[in-house]
Amino acid sequence: MDKDSAKKVYPYITYEYTNAVTLNEIAKEISNASGVSEGNAYSILKDFRTLLRKDLLSGRSVNIDGLGYFYLAAKSKGTDKAEDFTANDITGLRICFRANSDIRLVASGTTRSEGLKFKDVDRINDNNSSANPNDDNQGGSAGDENDNPLG
């Protein structure tokens, strides 16, 4: 907010692939890795999704050993006094996830982040923009979620 303060740069995650991994793809990978049928893996994942929602809405957090915790967070407009707060003040719910330390990613050179690549997307886009000044989809880090800034 302070216009006189120094500007800061923050990381922005971009994805190499435009399509997210689907439940079917995960089921296929589980099937290949474990020997259970793809249909069984898919069915179990769908059941997990249903049970996760049910358990969260019943007021429980969900701890999947080796994966992490799922829990609910509420968004509200807030009130001045606790006794004035009602369920109508809640404007939204979201499912949060806290990864187990076994799979938590870190930005240092540890093995848990192996394969993670850091690139200066703005510089890549600026270089592409100067190479093709008539291309409206280049330059800056703004763009729609399907743009692939890595080319």
N, C-alpha and C positions, 0 to 999 in steps of 0.2 A: 504494500500500500504506500510506503514511503518512496516517493519518486526520486529522492536524493540518494537513496541507499544504492549500494553496488548491486548490479544484476547478478543473478545466480543461474546456473545451469543445472537441470535435473534430468535423471534418466527417464527414458520413455521406452517401454517394451514394444518391440515390433515382432511379428511372427514371419518366419520364412515361408510358411505355407498359408494359403488363403482360407483353407477349409479346416475346421476343427476336427479332431478325431471323433468318430461316432461310436455309439454304443455297440453297433455291429462289429466295427473294427476292433474294439477292445475285446469283445467276446471271441473273435477269431484269434487274436493274439493269446488270450488265456487258454483257449483250446489247444493251440499249437504248443504252448509251454507246459501244459499240465496233463494233457491226454484226455480231458473231459470233452464231450461233444460241444461243438459251437452252439448248438441249440440250448444245451443245459447251461452253459456259461452265460448266454444271453438272458435266459429265464431267471437265473440267480441275480444277475445285475439289475434286471427290472424289478424283481422282488425287493432287493436291497433299497432301491430308490423309493418304492412305496413304503417300506417299513421305516426308512430314515425320516420321511415326512411325518408319518404317524407318530413316531417316538418324539420328534422335535415338538410337534404340536401338543403332545401330552405333557410337555414340560420337562423333558429329559434331554441331556446332552448325549451324544453318541460317540463312544470311543472305539475306534477300530484299531486294535493293536498293530503297531508297525506302520499305520497310515496316519492317524491323527484324530482330532476331535472335531465333530460338527456341533454347532450350537446356534441358537437363534439370537438375533439382536433386533431390538425395536427402535423405531424412529418416531419421535413425537414432537409436538410443538411446545411442550413443557407448560408447567403452571407455576405460580408463585408459591403455593403451599401444597404439601403432599396430600392433605385431605381433599383438595380440590381436583386432584388428578383422577380421571376416569379412563376406561377403555376407549372412549370416543376420542381421547387426546392422542392415541396411537395412530400415526399416519402411514406406517408401513412396517413390515417384517422382512428380514432377510436372513438367509442361511449363511453362516460364517464357517470357516474351516481353519484350524490351526494344525499344521503339519507336525507329525512326530519327528523327533530329531534325526531318526534314521533316514528320512527322505527330504528333510529341510534343505533347501538350496541356499548356498551362500555365495557372495560375489567375489570371494578371494580365490586363491589357486588351489583349493582343496579338491579332493576327488569327488565330493558330492555335487560340485558344479562343473565337473568335467564335461566338455562338449559345449558349454555355454560360451558364446562369442560376443564380444563387445565391438560395436562399430559406431562411428560418428555418422549417424543417419543424415543430419543436416548438411554435413560436409559432402557426403555422397550425393545428396539431392542437389546441392549447390553446384557441384561439378557436372552433374547430368544436365542441369538447367542451363549452364553456360555453354554446354556442348550442343544443346538443341533449344534455343531461346523461344521457339514457337510452340513448344509442348507445354500446355496448360497444366498437366498433371505432375510436373516436376517442381522442385524447390520447396524449402521449408519442411516442417514436420507435420503440417496439417494435411488432411486428405481423408478420403473415406476409408472405412475399416478394411476394404478389400484391396486397397493399393498395396503393392509390394515394393517398399522403398529400396530393397536390395536388388531389384532388377528383375 
